[in-house]
């Protein structure tokens, strides 16, 4: 099959020393089964907020793997008007570009971006191409939810057509994929239907760190110096985006209070980049048990997680979210302290692989930190269980092999249906 996939917010395989995420892992699984892949992405790299290329770029990874990067609009904040118009421009560029491309056999388009998903589903329906929508975030709802309460009604009215696009795309696709059951139910509600055969949950998953080779010499020198200062301590690590969805200020305050308690054995590391980076970096300066090393590429990220004591998921609020970082923590056998609500909280609590706390509850965050810091046997036991849960639920090889089979099954179903229709 010739498979198109769309995703504009991840790293790409042509970049050096990066951690492939959902689309990258799906593409590799499809290629391993002999399929051809065209990935529609963006020239603007979301994680580091940099332009990779100044105009439309086609990159041929190999004979069966092509990456087409669409030009958008640079932005600094995850929730901002420039990003909103960036998405609009990408969808417009895609709409025109795909008209000149060989028609694919099947398409997997991810949300966000719903503008692109709308254009892809419309294109697919016009040409009778089977299409799956992969729901990874609850947009446009989350755009509205990030507004002050008094502006949310106005925001929802202003985004009326965005909500309409989302609903239409989910109603007219051939199947909905989601990263959690809660997200699938959200999408089915927009589609105004019950679950069908080609609606499925495939967790994000993570690669086994033992199978990820290190690139020689690809280390951040400044991070290496800082790492030497805390490597022998009990490190509580956050690895992700410094966006509005996370309560990193709460972690900084917890570090400050534990510093005041004289807990020199505990060290917090908040690694990543995003619109709140400068704010968190400034908060960290007077706190001796808090490090904010910035964005880490794969070698440094793997090194940090390999020596970490616990993984942190300080989410502000989004029920049933399943994050990349949570999967990575479990892959490294780390217990998790998380404020995620819904499905991830249930997995943590039922399997005893960490502790959950309510968003904003600093007392609970400190209490859970001390529980694990003061009981190494409990921490090690939870770490072993975390590894077991990873291997059972979140191993990327198994997830994306099954995801690939699901795509193949949809294609076979459509072909068989067309053949039966011709015969009739």
C-alpha positions in Angstrom: 0.0 0.0 0.0 0.9 3.6 -0.5 0.1 5.2 2.8 -0.2 9.0 3.6 0.2 10.1 7.2 -0.2 13.7 8.4 1.5 15.2 11.5 3.1 18.6 11.9 4.1 18.6 15.6 6.7 15.8 15.9 10.4 15.4 15.1 11.4 13.8 11.8 13.7 10.9 11.2 16.1 13.0 9.1 16.9 15.0 12.2 19.8 13.8 14.2 19.6 12.5 17.8 15.9 12.8 18.2 13.3 10.6 19.9 10.7 9.4 17.3 7.2 9.8 18.5 3.8 8.4 17.4 3.9 9.2 13.7 7.6 8.3 13.3 7.0 4.9 15.0 3.9 4.2 12.9 5.8 5.1 9.7 8.6 2.6 10.6 6.1 -0.1 11.4 4.4 0.4 8.0 7.7 0.4 6.2 8.7 -2.8 8.0 5.6 -4.5 6.5 6.6 -3.4 2.9 4.3 -0.4 2.5 5.3 3.0 1.1 4.9 6.1 3.3 4.4 9.7 2.5 4.5 11.9 5.6 3.0 15.4 5.3 4.6 17.6 7.9 5.8 21.2 8.4 9.0 23.1 7.9 8.5 24.7 11.3 9.7 22.4 14.1 7.3 22.6 17.0 9.4 21.3 19.8 12.2 23.8 19.5 10.2 26.5 17.7 12.7 26.8 14.8 12.4 26.7 11.0 14.0 23.6 9.5 13.6 25.0 5.9 12.5 28.3 4.5 10.1 26.9 1.9 8.3 23.7 0.9 10.7 20.8 1.1 10.5 17.2 -0.1 12.9 14.7 1.6 13.4 11.2 0.4 14.3 9.1 3.3 14.6 6.0 1.1 12.9 4.4 -1.9 9.6 3.9 -0.1 9.6 6.8 2.4 9.1 10.4 1.5 8.5 13.4 3.9 6.8 16.5 2.5 7.2 19.6 4.7 4.7 22.5 4.2 5.7 26.1 5.0 3.7 27.7 7.9 4.1 30.7 10.2 6.6 30.7 13.1 5.2 31.0 16.6 6.6 31.1 20.1 3.6 30.2 22.2 1.7 26.9 21.9 -1.6 28.7 22.5 -1.5 31.8 20.4 -2.9 33.5 17.3 0.3 32.9 15.3 0.0 29.2 15.9 -3.7 29.3 15.0 -2.9 31.0 11.6 0.1 28.6 11.2 -2.4 25.7 11.2 -4.7 27.5 8.7 -1.8 28.2 6.3 -0.6 24.6 6.5 -4.0 23.3 5.6 -4.3 25.7 2.7 -0.8 24.7 1.4 -1.7 21.0 1.8 -5.0 21.4 0.0 -3.2 22.6 -3.1 -0.2 20.3 -2.9 -2.0 17.0 -2.7 -3.9 17.7 -6.0 -0.6 17.0 -7.9 0.4 13.9 -6.0 -0.2 10.3 -6.8 -3.3 9.2 -5.1 -2.6 7.1 -2.0 -4.3 3.8 -1.1 -5.2 4.9 2.4 -4.6 7.9 4.7 -4.0 8.3 8.4 -4.5 11.9 9.5 -3.9 13.1 13.1 -5.6 15.7 15.3 -4.6 18.2 16.0 -4.5 19.8 13.4 -8.2 19.7 12.6 -7.8 22.1 9.7 -5.6 19.5 8.0 -7.8 16.6 9.0 -10.8 18.4 7.5 -9.0 18.9 4.1 -7.7 15.3 4.1 -11.1 13.7 4.9 -12.7 15.9 2.2 -10.0 14.9 -0.3 -10.4 11.2 0.7 -14.2 11.2 0.4 -14.1 12.8 -3.1 -11.7 10.0 -4.3 -13.1 7.1 -2.3 -9.9 6.7 -0.4 -10.2 5.1 3.1 -9.1 7.4 5.8 -8.5 7.1 9.6 -8.4 10.0 12.0 -5.9 9.6 14.9 -7.1 11.7 17.9 -4.2 12.8 20.1 -5.5 16.0 21.6 -8.9 17.5 22.2 -8.8 20.5 19.8 -10.6 22.9 19.4 -12.0 22.3 22.9 -8.6 22.8 24.5 -8.2 26.1 22.7 -11.3 27.3 24.4 -10.5 25.7 27.7 -7.2 27.7 27.9 -9.0 31.0 27.7 -10.1 32.8 30.9 -13.5 31.5 32.0 -15.2 34.8 31.1 -14.0 34.6 27.5 -14.8 30.9 26.8 -18.3 31.5 25.4 -17.0 34.2 23.1 -14.1 31.9 22.1 -16.5 29.0 21.3 -18.6 31.4 19.2 -15.5 32.7 17.4 -14.3 29.1 16.6 -17.8 28.0 15.4 -16.5 26.9 12.0 -13.5 25.1 13.6 -15.9 23.0 15.7 -17.9 22.4 12.6 -14.8 21.2 10.7 -13.9 18.8 13.6 -17.4 17.3 13.7 -17.6 16.9 9.9 -14.2 15.2 9.7 -15.0 12.7 12.5 -18.4 12.0 11.0 -17.1 11.3 7.5 -13.9 9.3 8.2 -13.8 5.5 7.9 -12.5 5.0 11.4 -11.3 6.8 14.5 -8.1 6.0 16.3 -7.4 7.5 19.7 -4.6 7.5 22.4 -7.1 6.7 25.2 -10.6 5.5 25.7 -11.7 8.9 26.9 -10.3 10.5 23.8 -12.1 8.0 21.6 -15.4 8.7 23.4 -14.8 12.4 22.9 -14.4 11.8 19.1 -17.4 9.5 18.9 -19.5 12.2 20.5 -18.4 14.7 17.8 -19.1 12.0 15.2 -22.5 11.5 16.8 -22.4 7.8 16.6 -21.5 4.7 18.6 -18.2 2.8 18.3 -17.8 0.7 15.1 -15.3 -2.0 13.9 -12.6 0.5 12.8 -12.7 2.7 15.8 -9.8 1.6 18.1 -7.6 2.8 20.9 -3.8 2.5 20.3 -1.8 3.9 23.1 1.1 6.2 22.2 3.7 3.8 23.5 7.5 4.1 23.8 10.5 2.4 22.4 12.5 0.1 24.6 15.6 2.2 25.5 17.8 -0.8 25.2 17.1 -0.9 21.4 17.9 2.8 20.9 21.6 3.3 19.9 23.5 6.4 20.9 24.9 8.8 18.3 28.6 9.4 19.1 29.5 12.8 20.2 25.9 14.1 20.2 25.8 15.5 23.7 25.0 18.9 25.1 28.2 20.0 26.9 26.4 22.3 29.3 24.0 19.6 30.3 26.9 17.2 30.9 28.4 19.6 33.4 25.1 20.1 35.2 24.4 16.4 35.2 27.6 15.7 37.2 26.2 17.9 40.0 23.0 15.8 40.6 23.7 12.4 39.1 24.2 10.7 42.5 21.0 12.2 44.0 17.4 11.0 43.9 16.3 12.8 40.8 12.6 13.5 40.1 12.5 14.2 36.4 10.1 16.0 34.1 10.9 15.6 30.4 8.6 17.5 28.0 7.1 20.8 26.8 7.0 23.9 28.9 3.5 24.8 27.9 0.3 25.9 29.6 -0.8 22.3 30.2 1.7 21.6 32.8 2.1 23.0 36.4 5.8 23.3 36.5 5.6 26.2 38.9 4.1 23.8 41.3 7.2 21.5 41.0 9.5 24.5 41.5 7.6 25.4 44.7 7.8 21.8 45.9 11.6 21.8 45.3 11.9 25.1 47.2 9.9 23.7 50.2 11.9 20.5 50.3 15.1 22.6 50.1 13.9 24.4 53.2 13.4 21.1 54.9 17.1 20.3 54.3 16.4 17.4 51.8 19.7 17.7 49.9 19.3 14.1 48.7 16.3 15.0 46.5 16.8 16.9 43.2 14.3 18.0 40.6 15.1 18.2 36.9 12.7 19.9 34.5 14.0 19.4 31.0 12.4 20.8 27.9 11.5 23.9 26.0 8.4 26.0 25.4 6.7 29.3 26.1 7.1 29.0 29.9 10.8 28.0 29.8 12.2 31.4 30.7 9.7 31.8 33.5 10.6 28.4 35.0 14.3 29.0 34.4 14.1 32.2 36.4 12.2 30.6 39.2 14.9 27.9 39.4 17.9 30.2 39.8 17.7 30.6 43.7 16.6 26.9 44.2 19.7 24.7 44.7 17.8 21.4 44.3 16.2 22.3 41.0 17.8 22.1 37.5 16.3 23.4 34.3 18.7 22.3 31.5 16.5 23.2 28.5 15.6 21.0 25.5 17.4 17.7 25.5 18.0 15.5 22.4 17.8 11.8 22.6 21.3 10.9 24.0 21.0 13.4 26.8 17.3 12.6 27.5 18.1 8.9 27.6 21.1 9.5 30.0 18.9 11.6 32.3 16.1 9.0 32.4 18.5 6.1 32.9 19.7 7.6 36.2 16.4 9.1 37.3 14.6 8.0 40.4 11.0 9.0 39.6 9.2 10.5 36.6 6.9 13.5 37.0 3.7 14.2 35.1 2.5 17.6 36.6 -0.5 18.1 34.3 -2.8 21.0 34.9 -6.0 19.2 33.8 -7.1 17.1 30.9 -9.0 13.9 31.7 -7.9 10.8 29.9 -4.8 12.3 28.4 -2.0 9.8 27.7 1.3 11.6 27.3 4.6 10.6 25.6 6.6 11.3 28.7 4.5 8.9 30.8 5.3 6.1 28.4 9.0 7.0 28.4 9.1 6.9 32.2 7.6 3.4 32.3 9.9 2.2 29.5 12.8 3.2 31.8 11.2 1.4 34.8 10.4 4.7 36.6 7.6 5.1 39.1 5.4 8.0 38.2 4.0 10.9 40.3 1.2 12.2 38.1 -1.7 14.6 38.2 -3.3 13.2 35.1 -6.9 12.3 35.6 -8.9 9.4 34.2 -7.3 6.5 32.4 -3.7 7.2 33.2 -4.6 7.7 36.9 -6.4 4.4 36.9 -3.4 2.6 35.4 -1.0 4.1 38.0 -3.3 3.4 40.9 -4.4 -0.1 39.9 -0.9 -1.4 39.1 0.7 0.5 42.0 3.4 2.0 39.7 3.4 5.4 41.4 1.1 8.0 43.0 -1.6 10.3 41.7 -2.5 13.7 43.1 -5.0 16.4 42.2 -3.8 19.2 40.0 -2.5 22.1 42.1 -2.2 20.0 45.3 1.4 20.8 46.4 1.0 19.1 49.7 0.2 15.8 48.0 3.0 16.3 45.5 5.5 16.8 48.4 4.0 13.9 50.4 4.3 11.5 47.5 7.9 12.7 46.7 8.9 12.0 50.3 7.2 8.6 50.3 9.4 7.4 47.4 12.5 9.2 48.5 12.3 7.7 52.0 11.4 4.2 51.0 13.8 2.8 48.4 12.3 -0.6 48.5 8.9 0.8 47.6 10.4 2.8 44.8 12.2 -0.2 43.4 9.1 -2.4 43.6 7.1 0.3 41.8 9.8 0.6 39.2 9.7 -3.1 38.5 5.9 -3.0 38.2 6.3 0.1 35.9 8.5 -1.9 33.6 6.0 -4.8 33.6 3.1 -2.4 32.7 5.2 -0.9 29.9 5.9 -4.3 28.4 2.3 -5.3 28.7 0.6 -2.2 27.5 3.0 0.4 26.1 5.7 -1.4 24.1 5.8 0.6 20.8 6.8 -2.4 18.7 3.6 -4.3 19.6 1.4 -1.2 19.5 2.4 -0.1 16.0 2.5 -3.6 14.6 -1.2 -3.9 15.6 -1.9 -0.4 14.3 -0.4 -1.4 11.0 -2.6 -4.5 10.9 -5.6 -2.3 11.6 -4.7 0.0 8.6 -4.3 -3.1 6.4 -7.6 -4.5 7.6 -9.5 -1.3 6.7 -7.9 -1.2 3.3 -8.8 -4.9 2.7 -12.4 -4.3 3.9 -12.8 -1.3 1.5 -11.4 -3.2 -1.5 -13.6 -6.3 -0.7 -16.7 -4.0 -0.4 -15.9 -2.3 -3.8 -15.4 -5.7 -5.5 -18.7 -7.0 -4.1 -20.4 -3.8 -5.3 -19.0 -4.3 -8.8 -20.2 -7.9 -8.8 -23.7 -6.9 -7.7 
